[in-house]
Each structure stands twice: as C-alpha cells, then as structure tokens.
Amino acid sequence: MMAEEECLQEEMVPIAAPVAEAGACNHYAPTSSFGQRWWDRARSRHQLVAGLAGICFVSVVLMMGSQWHEATKHNKGNPGDVLGLAADDAWRSRRGSFLVIGDWGWDSRVHGNVYSNSCQRAIAEAMGQRMALLGDVQFVVNLGDSFYPGGVVSKTDPQWDEKWRNIYSKELRSVPWYSVYGNHDYWFDLCACGGPLEECALINANKSNMDLFYMPNYTWSLERPDLGLEVIALDLNRFSEAFDKAKQPEPVDCMRTRCNSQCRATLNMRTEESLKLFYERKAASTQPNLLVFSHYPTDYLWPVPQFISALKDGSKHHIEYFGGHRHNVDQTTTIPIFPNNNWVVGGGGGFGCDGPNQGFVVGEVDKDYKITTYPVLVSREACCSN
C-alpha cells in the first residue's frame, strides 16, 4: 500500500473542523406558518379545533396533489424530499422499488469539502426511512467509490465495518447491494492488476451473503423478471478523467496502484468488455426495462457516441441509466438519453459537493412495469461547506 501522502489528489484538502452535528441534517419538507392574528380570532376551543381541521384538510389535499404531480413525472424528479408514489394507497399494487446511491465511503483523513461523516449518516438515515415507507425495496444500486480514498484491500478490511456496516442500517443491508467499482475503489485493491477474481476485494457472487456487496464480476448482468427488468452493471473506469474533452480518456487512477502499466491495460480491457456486454444484453434481453449503471454519468461517455445512441434507443426496452463520480444528484448536468432516462447520483456524502443536491434516488416499478424515479435529498447545509 502506498504512503498516505501519495494518495492525495490535487482536489483533496486536509481535514478541517467538523460541520454541525448530525442533528442538523434535516430533510427538505414543505412548511407553512400563520400569523398570530389567526390565533387571536379563535375565541373558543371549538373555533380553534374547527379551524385547524379545515386547514389540515386543505393542506393535505394540496400537498397530495403537488406530490402526485411531481412523483409521476417519468423522466423528472422533484429536487427535494417528495413522498413519491409510496404515499398513495392506489400504488400499493406496485411490483417493488429500489434505491440508488454513489460516492459515499467518507474517510476522516482524505476528503474534499465534506468535513465529517454526518452527511453520509444523514443520507443513510434518509435511506432507511424511505425503505420503511416504501415497504418493498428489493435492492440498492451502488455506483462505486464506496471506500475513500483508495478502496479496501480485502473482504476483511475494517473499512467494511467503519464505512458501510456501521453507517447503513441492518434493514438497508438486508437486500443486495448491486455494485460496480469506482475509480477510487481500485487504488489499493489487487483487482486493478488483472489477477484472478479471487483477489478482488469487492467481488462476491453469493446472493445470500449480505455481509458483502453483490458483484459476481467486474461487469455483469442479472435478470429480475419479477420486476420486469434486467440489471446491467458496467466497469467503465477508462473514463475517470473524461471531463477533459481535449484528451483521449485513460484510466489515470492506475498511477495510485502498485501496478500502473498492468492496471491501465486491465481497465481499458474491462471497459471494452463492459460495452460488449451491454450491446449483447440489449439485443438479447426479453425484459421490458434495462437498468444500466456504471460509475460515470453520461456526459463522461462522449468518447463512445455509439453507446450514448444505444442508451437513447427505446424501440425495444425502456432504459434507466445511473452514474456517479460527480458529487451531486441531478438530471441537468448529464447528456439526455430521451426517450429513456438517466441520473447522476454521486452525492452520497463520501468526499465533496460538486453541487447543492446530496442524497439518493428512488425507483418504483408499478404493476405495468413502468419505472418512476425521483430524488430524496438532505439539506445542503448538512453536507456542503460552501
């Protein structure tokens, strides 16, 4: 393992004073207030009770209408803590739901402008609350950069406890975490060097082992006919620096590994294999939906325009694509894949804030196999220092 100072990227800053305590991490929720004169008009208990009942009724009707409007937008999400379809009894017949998160394994020594793990903990708490509200979460999509700054070295690394098991509730870990490698996950992991899968600290093909992520290979697919979808997980770590369109992308994080040259060859090969798997499964899958994810948002994938075009193809499947890497949750900074849908979900509280939206995304699958997605965010102040 390299020395700690060699792990520092230019973007990283030394640890600073912690932000406000975890109790300050409130979810966005609609609030309202009334002038004191309203209360002055309530001359008796009966007037007060009647007034409150009337206001509550109107407020609930208006709130439900607003939430229904936002949550049923197939390709849009309300940037806040909407209740979504889970709040309406008419949608209790849906087939299931899932959560999506990325870039979450905060480290006390190496991080950006998120100065404590209170942000990650607030998001984890919100995920648990959402899971309880939904009542039918089937899995979590984990977009990588799970352990900052450089991944884990083995399946017994203490970071599994420190940054995952002790942060996310037992209930959240009672469903499989469908996962891929992020660029940071490769730094200290022998998997970067192209050896046997047994050397890969994150690889686990045992579906019943909930003490680890479910990731049977570095790129993989899984049919879920109960939900009318196929999961396609891609290792696209060639594109970690593809924000710079003046350069051809290369897996530059390999310089942090113990096998720079071999790592570059390995990750380039895995990118090609992942794209090949996507095209094969897109052609062969009989499911109405493809749930495709990698560590990277669509705007990082400009070097493979044919892949973007394939993501836009809705002739046979509806495609939901999720990427992380950029530390925000939105649909406005990515390349659109209409008529299909995509999100960047890198605001998991693990490193820094590249925007104000920190949280996760919910997917709900209705009885007709239509997928609706929306974000659940924690307050910006809970996570971002500026």
Sequence and secondary structure as in RCSB ss.txt:
>XXXX:A:sequence
MMAEEECLQEEMVPIAAPVAEAGACNHYAPTSSFGQRWWDRARSRHQLVAGLAGICFVSVVLMMGSQWHEATKHN
KGNPGDVLGLAADDAWRSRRGSFLVIGDWGWDSRVHGNVYSNSCQRAIAEAMGQRMALLGDVQFVVNLGDSFYPG
GVVSKTDPQWDEKWRNIYSKELRSVPWYSVYGNHDYWFDLCACGGPLEECALINANKSNMDLFYMPNYTWSLERP
DLGLEVIALDLNRFSEAFDKAKQPEPVDCMRTRCNSQCRATLNMRTEESLKLFYERKAASTQPNLLVFSHYPTDY
LWPVPQFISALKDGSKHHIEYFGGHRHNVDQTTTIPIFPNNNWVVGGGGGFGCDGPNQGFVVGEVDKDYKITTYP
VLVSREACCSN
>XXXX:A:secstr
   GGGG  TT B      S GGG  B        HHHHHH  SHHHHHHHHHHHHHHHHHHHHHHHHHHHT TT
   SS   GGGG GGGTT  EEEEEE S    SSSBSS  STHHHHHHHHHHHHHHHHHS EEEEEE S  STTT
  SSTT THIIIIIITTS TTGGGS EEE   TGGGTT GGGGT  GGG SS B  TT TTS BBSSSSEEEEET
TTTEEEEE   GGGTTTT TTS    GGGGGSS HHHHHHHHHHHHHHHHHHHHHHHHH  SSEEEEE SS GGG
 TT HHHHHHHH  SS EEEEEE SSSSEESSSS   TTSEEEEE  SSSS  SSS EEEEEEEE TT  EEEEE
EEE HHHH   
